[in-house]
Amino acid sequence: MTAPSVGRMVRVIGPVAEANGADEAPAIITRVWSDTMVNVTVFPDNADVRRATSVRLFETEAEAREHAARTDYPMALAFWPARV
């Protein structure tokens, strides 16, 4: 598992990331609570910067989206971007 640290980039899904037709946005980790819980500053496309606290962090986009599909309330979820 990748360890989070302040300043690292992640991608976020959820209402905090939605803008301009996109359902995800890049974010910077601003606080680390644990290996799976962080605070982030989100940069949605063509929208104001947003902040989210206690965001669950996943290794992959698929894991984050699977968790979101099983959850009945909106939240921000983060995952590491794919390496290209």
C-alpha positions in Angstrom: 0.0 0.0 0.0 1.2 3.5 -0.8 1.6 5.7 2.3 0.0 9.1 2.0 1.9 12.3 2.9 1.1 16.0 2.8 1.6 17.5 -0.6 1.0 14.3 -2.6 -1.6 14.4 -5.4 -4.6 12.1 -5.5 -7.8 12.0 -7.5 -11.2 12.5 -5.8 -14.7 11.4 -6.7 -17.9 12.5 -5.1 -20.0 15.7 -4.9 -16.9 17.8 -3.9 -15.3 16.9 -7.2 -18.2 17.4 -9.6 -17.9 20.3 -12.0 -18.3 21.0 -15.7 -19.7 17.5 -16.4 -16.8 15.7 -14.6 -17.3 13.4 -11.6 -13.7 13.4 -10.4 -11.0 16.0 -9.8 -7.3 16.2 -8.8 -6.6 17.0 -5.1 -3.6 17.6 -2.9 -3.4 15.9 0.5 -3.3 18.6 3.2 -3.4 16.3 6.3 -2.8 12.7 7.0 -4.9 11.0 9.6 -3.9 7.4 8.8 -2.8 5.3 5.8 -6.5 5.3 4.6 -7.9 8.7 5.8 -6.8 12.2 4.7 -7.9 15.8 4.3 -7.6 17.2 0.8 -7.9 20.4 -1.2 -9.8 19.6 -4.4 -9.4 21.4 -7.8 -12.5 20.8 -9.9 -12.5 21.7 -13.5 -13.6 25.3 -14.1 -14.9 25.7 -10.5 -13.8 27.1 -7.1 -11.3 25.2 -5.0 -13.0 23.0 -2.5 -11.9 21.2 0.7 -12.8 17.9 2.1 -12.0 16.3 5.5 -11.8 12.7 6.6 -11.6 11.4 3.0 -11.1 7.7 2.7 -8.1 6.8 0.5 -8.0 3.8 -1.8 -5.2 2.3 -3.9 -7.1 2.3 -7.1 -10.0 4.1 -8.8 -11.9 0.7 -9.1 -11.8 0.2 -5.4 -13.0 3.7 -4.7 -15.9 3.5 -7.2 -16.8 0.0 -5.9 -17.0 1.5 -2.4 -19.1 4.5 -3.6 -21.5 2.1 -5.3 -22.1 0.3 -2.0 -22.6 3.5 0.0 -26.0 5.1 0.3 -24.8 8.7 1.2 -22.6 11.1 -0.8 -19.0 11.5 0.3 -15.6 12.3 -1.1 -13.4 9.3 -1.8 -9.8 9.6 -3.0 -7.5 7.2 -4.9 -4.0 7.3 -6.2 -3.7 8.3 -9.9 -2.6 5.6 -12.3 1.0 5.8 -13.4 1.4 6.4 -17.1 
